[in-house]
Amino acid sequence: MSKTTTMYKKVLLTGASGFLGTYLYKALKAQYQVDTLGRNTTNTVICDVSENIPQLKTNYHIAVHSAGKAHTIPKTEKEKEAFIKINYQGTKNLCKALENNVPETFIFISTIAVYGKETGTEITENTALNGKTPYAKSKIKAELFLQEWTKRNKVNLIILRLPLVAGKNPKGNLKSMITSINKGYYFNIAKTTALKSIVLAKDVATLLPQLENKNGIYNLSGEKNYSFKEIANIIAKQLNHKKVRELPYFFIRFVAYFGDIFPFIPINNAKFKKMTSNLTVSSKKAVKEIQWKPSNLEKNFKIK
C-alpha cells in the first residue's frame, strides 16, 4: 500500500506519550493521519478510558491500543485492581466508543506475560494463557474480550505479544539495569548463559503500518536471543564503563536466600531464578505471516 493512499486514512492511538507509544506515534504519523487518546492535554481526544467512555467524533480506519499499566508490582488489593481497571476496563470502554463507527483493524499491544512462564524456550502463540500476576490476568481478559468484540463487529484484530522492549529511556527491568550499571552496583552471575527474548521499540513501530487489514496473534522477538550479560555489556559500553563485573553463581544464590527475608537486599530467589533461566518466545509465525524483520540489538539499541 502506497504512502499516498494511507495518508488519507485515520488512526486512533492510545498511549502515545508512553515509552513504546512515542515510537508508534512517529511511525504511524509518517503514513497516516493520527489522533491520540489519553489523559493529558497534549492528546487529540482527552479521556481516561479506565474511568470513562471517550466521545469520538471521527471515523478511524485503524485503532492502536498501546496504553496500559505495567512495570509495577502491586502491594495492595487496590493496586491489583488497578491493572484490571486500566488494562481490561479501559479496553472495554475504548471499544464501546468505537462501536458507532468501528475501525477496519484493531491492533492491541499485549505481552508474553500472558503465558505465565518463568522459564521456557521458543514459546509459541499456541501456549496456554496461564499468567497469574495481576498484569498478566488483565491482559488475558483484554485479549479475550477483544477476540469476541472484533468477531461480533467484523473488525480485523492483531494482538502483538511483546517480551522485553528496548529503546531510548526504557522502562521496567531495562531501566533498573541501566541505573544500576551507571552507579556501578550491577553485576552478572558467573557461568550463567540464560537467554531472554528482547525487541527494539523501533522495530515494533515500523511493523505497524504493515498490519492494516491483517488478523492474528503474534509473538515478537529479536533477531536473536540475548543473555543478561550480553545486554548489560551493550549498555555498559554506551555508558563508557568497562565490562560489568561478575560474581560467583553460588554466592549470589546464597545472597538471594536472604533477599527473601530482608527486603533491602537487591536480589531474592525470584529474581535469581529469572536471571538464571531461559525465557524466549518464537516469532516464526510473525516472520512468515506479517513480514516481521527485527534489527540487530547491538547496533540499534541506543539508551539515550
C-alpha positions, 0 to 999 in steps of 0.5 A, spaced: 500 500 500 502 506 497 504 512 502 499 516 498 493 512 499 494 511 507 495 518 508 488 519 507 486 514 512 485 515 520 488 512 526 486 512 533 492 511 538 492 510 545 498 511 549 502 515 545 506 519 550 508 512 553 515 509 552 513 504 546 507 509 544 512 515 542 515 510 537 508 508 534 506 515 534 512 517 529 511 511 525 504 511 524 504 519 523 509 518 517 503 514 513 497 516 516 493 521 519 493 520 527 489 522 533 491 520 540 487 518 546 489 519 553 489 523 559 493 529 558 492 535 554 497 534 549 492 528 546 487 529 540 481 526 544 482 527 552 479 521 556 481 516 561 478 510 558 479 506 565 474 511 568 470 513 562 467 512 555 471 517 550 466 521 545 469 520 538 467 524 533 471 521 527 471 515 523 478 511 524 480 506 519 485 503 524 485 503 532 492 502 536 491 500 543 498 501 546 496 504 553 496 500 559 499 499 566 505 495 567 512 495 570 509 495 577 508 490 582 502 491 586 502 491 594 495 492 595 488 489 593 487 496 590 493 496 586 491 489 583 485 492 581 488 497 578 491 493 572 484 490 571 481 497 571 486 500 566 488 494 562 481 490 561 476 496 563 479 501 559 479 496 553 472 495 554 470 502 554 475 504 548 471 499 544 464 501 546 466 508 543 468 505 537 462 501 536 458 507 532 463 507 527 468 501 528 475 501 525 477 496 519 483 493 524 484 493 531 491 492 533 492 491 541 499 491 544 499 485 549 505 481 552 508 474 553 506 475 560 500 472 558 503 465 558 505 465 565 512 462 564 518 463 568 522 459 564 521 456 557 524 456 550 521 458 543 514 459 546 509 459 541 502 463 540 499 456 541 501 456 549 496 456 554 494 463 557 496 461 564 499 468 567 497 469 574 500 476 576 495 481 576 498 484 569 498 478 566 490 476 568 488 483 565 491 482 559 488 475 558 481 478 559 483 484 554 485 479 549 479 475 550 474 480 550 477 483 544 477 476 540 469 476 541 468 484 540 472 484 533 468 477 531 461 480 533 463 487 529 467 484 523 473 488 525 480 485 523 484 484 530 492 483 531 494 482 538 502 483 538 505 479 544 511 483 546 517 480 551 522 485 553 522 492 549 528 496 548 529 503 546 531 510 548 529 511 556 526 504 557 522 502 562 521 496 567 527 491 568 531 495 562 531 501 566 533 498 573 539 495 569 541 501 566 541 505 573 544 500 576 550 499 571 551 507 571 552 507 579 556 501 578 552 496 583 550 491 577 553 485 576 552 478 572 552 471 575 558 467 573 557 461 568 550 463 567 548 463 559 540 464 560 537 467 554 531 472 554 527 474 548 528 482 547 525 487 541 527 494 539 521 499 540 523 501 533 522 495 530 515 494 533 513 501 530 515 500 523 511 493 523 505 497 524 503 500 518 504 493 515 498 490 519 492 494 516 487 489 514 491 483 517 488 478 523 492 474 528 496 473 534 503 474 534 509 473 538 515 478 537 522 477 538 529 479 536 533 477 531 536 473 536 536 471 543 540 475 548 543 473 555 543 478 561 550 479 560 550 480 553 545 486 554 548 489 560 555 489 556 551 493 550 549 498 555 555 498 559 559 500 553 554 506 551 555 508 558 563 508 557 564 503 563 568 497 562 565 490 562 560 489 568 563 485 573 561 478 575 560 474 581 560 467 583 553 463 581 553 460 588 554 466 592 549 470 589 544 464 590 546 464 597 545 472 597 538 471 594 536 466 600 536 472 604 533 477 599 527 473 601 527 475 608 530 482 608 527 486 603 533 491 602 537 486 599 537 487 591 536 480 589 531 474 592 530 467 589 525 470 584 529 474 581 535 469 581 531 464 578 529 469 572 536 471 571 538 464 571 533 461 566 531 461 559 525 465 557 524 466 549 518 466 545 518 464 537 516 469 532 516 464 526 509 465 525 510 473 525 516 472 520 512 468 515 505 471 516 506 479 517 513 480 514 516 481 521 524 483 520 527 485 527 534 489 527 540 487 530 540 489 538 547 491 538 547 496 533 540 499 534 539 499 541 541 506 543 539 508 551 539 515 550 
